[in-house]
Structures are given as structure tokens and as C-alpha cells.
Amino acid sequence: MKDFFGMKLVPDREEERLKNLWSYRIISSGPEPAFHQLAAVTGSLFNVPVAMINFVDGDRVWTKATANGETGLEVQRGTCLCSLTILKSEITVWEDVSKLKTMHWDGLITRPGSFRFYAAAPIVSKEGLPRHGWYCRLFFKRIQTRGVF
């Protein structure tokens, strides 16, 4: 996996996490209305233009659903913010990702009009294995989150 962040992107128990994730057969699966509805409700609830449900596979981050009905988007794991958020089990919030030194290489973040706010909540398996994926919200301007999460 190519790593643009300059840090270890593999969480503890990665092999076990991946086996468990694959057992759900959700990676590369077709669209499911419930997932899109969940993403859409999140977008409305937090008033953000981008809400998605992503799963972190061995070398890619795969999008199961977006608020506007897309499925199957994917990016290299080593280039995606989900690769950083998967390293911990709690909610991740960055009010302005352009301030992250590790992101200065990314044109999606550094160019004018790109997204600034990022929040992600972990998806935990029924077996209790954390960090299969992330339920993400993005916004194109900095948001202060005092008391929101």
C-alpha cells in the first residue's frame, strides 16, 4: 500500500479485522437502499453536502453508499483520510483538514473550494471488531463543532 501520510496505516489486529470484514461480503456488493437512506439522513441531519459510508479493505477504501445514491467508488487506502481514522476506535473530527500537515500533498484538500470539515464515526462488527469502515461527513468550509459530537 502506498502511504502518502508518512505513518503506519495498519491498525492492530488488521488480519483479523479484514477476515471479519470479508465475511460480511459487503465489499464490492451492489447498491442497497437502506445504506443510501442512512447516508442521506446523515447529510440532512448535519446539513452537509457529502455523507458516505465507506469500508476500509486491505489496499483500498470502498464506498458502499453516498447521500446521492452512488455505490462502488474507491480510492487507494494510503491516500484516504479513512486510513487515518481507522487507527482509532472513537469518532474523528477535523474542523479544517487543510491545517493537517499530512494533507498538504492532496489537491482535493489544498485547492480552493475543496472540502475542509471531516467527521467520521466507526463501523463496528456485531462481533465487536472495530474499524471496518467509517460513516463520513464532509463539508466544504471549516465548521466549529463545540458540543456537536
C-alpha positions in Angstrom: 0.0 0.0 0.0 1.4 3.4 -1.0 1.5 5.7 2.1 1.2 9.4 1.5 0.8 10.2 5.2 4.3 9.1 6.4 3.0 6.9 9.2 1.8 3.3 9.9 -1.6 2.9 8.4 -2.4 -0.6 9.6 -4.3 -0.9 12.9 -3.7 -3.6 15.5 -5.4 -6.9 14.6 -5.6 -6.0 11.0 -5.6 -9.6 9.7 -8.5 -10.5 12.0 -10.3 -7.2 11.1 -10.0 -8.0 7.3 -11.2 -11.6 7.6 -14.2 -10.4 9.6 -15.0 -7.6 7.1 -14.8 -10.0 4.2 -17.1 -12.5 6.0 -19.9 -9.9 5.6 -19.4 -9.9 1.8 -20.1 -6.2 1.6 -17.0 -5.1 -0.3 -17.9 -4.7 -4.0 -21.5 -5.5 -3.3 -24.4 -3.8 -5.2 -26.4 -0.8 -4.0 -28.7 -1.2 -1.0 -31.4 1.4 -0.4 -31.0 1.3 3.4 -27.4 2.3 3.2 -28.2 5.2 0.8 -31.0 6.3 3.1 -28.8 6.3 6.1 -26.2 8.4 4.3 -28.9 10.8 3.1 -30.4 11.2 6.6 -26.9 11.9 7.9 -26.4 14.6 5.3 -29.7 16.2 6.2 -29.2 15.9 9.9 -25.8 17.5 9.9 -26.6 19.8 7.0 -23.6 18.7 4.9 -23.4 18.2 1.1 -21.4 15.0 1.3 -22.2 12.0 3.5 -21.0 8.5 2.8 -20.5 5.0 4.2 -17.0 3.7 3.5 -15.3 0.3 4.2 -11.6 0.0 4.5 -10.3 -3.0 2.7 -6.7 -4.2 2.5 -5.5 -1.7 -0.1 -8.5 0.4 -0.9 -11.3 2.4 0.7 -14.6 1.4 -0.9 -17.8 3.4 -0.8 -20.9 1.4 0.0 -23.3 4.4 -0.2 -23.5 8.1 -0.6 -26.3 10.5 0.2 -26.9 11.0 -3.6 -27.1 7.2 -4.3 -23.6 6.3 -5.5 -22.0 2.9 -4.8 -18.6 1.5 -5.6 -16.4 4.5 -5.5 -12.9 3.6 -4.4 -9.6 5.2 -3.6 -6.2 3.8 -2.6 -6.2 3.2 1.1 -2.9 5.1 1.6 -4.3 8.3 0.1 -7.6 8.5 2.0 -8.5 10.1 5.3 -10.3 6.9 6.3 -6.8 5.4 6.5 -6.0 7.7 9.4 -9.4 7.4 11.1 -9.3 3.6 11.1 -6.3 3.8 13.5 -8.6 4.7 16.4 -11.9 3.5 17.7 -13.6 6.8 18.6 -15.3 9.5 16.4 -12.8 11.5 14.4 -13.4 15.2 13.7 -11.2 17.6 11.9 -12.7 21.1 11.7 -10.3 22.1 8.9 -8.3 19.4 7.2 -6.3 21.9 5.3 -4.5 22.5 8.6 -3.2 18.9 8.7 0.4 18.8 7.6 0.0 15.3 6.3 -2.6 16.5 3.8 -0.6 19.2 2.0 0.1 16.9 -0.9 -3.6 16.3 -1.6 -5.1 18.6 -4.3 -8.6 17.6 -3.1 -7.9 19.4 0.1 -5.5 22.2 -0.8 -7.2 23.7 -3.9 -9.8 26.5 -3.4 -13.3 25.2 -2.9 -12.2 21.8 -1.7 -13.7 20.3 1.4 -12.4 21.4 4.9 -14.5 19.7 7.5 -14.3 15.9 8.1 -16.1 13.8 10.7 -16.2 10.0 10.8 -17.8 7.5 13.2 -16.5 3.9 13.2 -18.5 1.0 11.9 -18.2 -1.9 14.4 -19.0 -5.5 13.6 -21.5 -7.5 15.6 -18.5 -9.5 16.9 -17.2 -6.2 18.4 -14.3 -5.7 16.0 -14.0 -2.0 15.4 -12.9 0.0 12.4 -14.4 -2.0 9.5 -15.2 1.3 8.0 -16.4 4.8 8.6 -19.5 6.7 8.3 -18.2 10.0 7.0 -19.5 13.6 6.7 -17.7 16.2 4.6 -18.3 19.9 4.2 -16.6 22.5 2.0 -15.9 25.0 4.8 -14.5 24.9 8.2 -17.1 24.1 10.9 -16.6 24.5 14.6 -18.1 21.5 16.4 -18.3 22.6 20.0 -20.9 20.3 21.6 -22.0 18.7 18.3 -20.2 15.3 18.7 
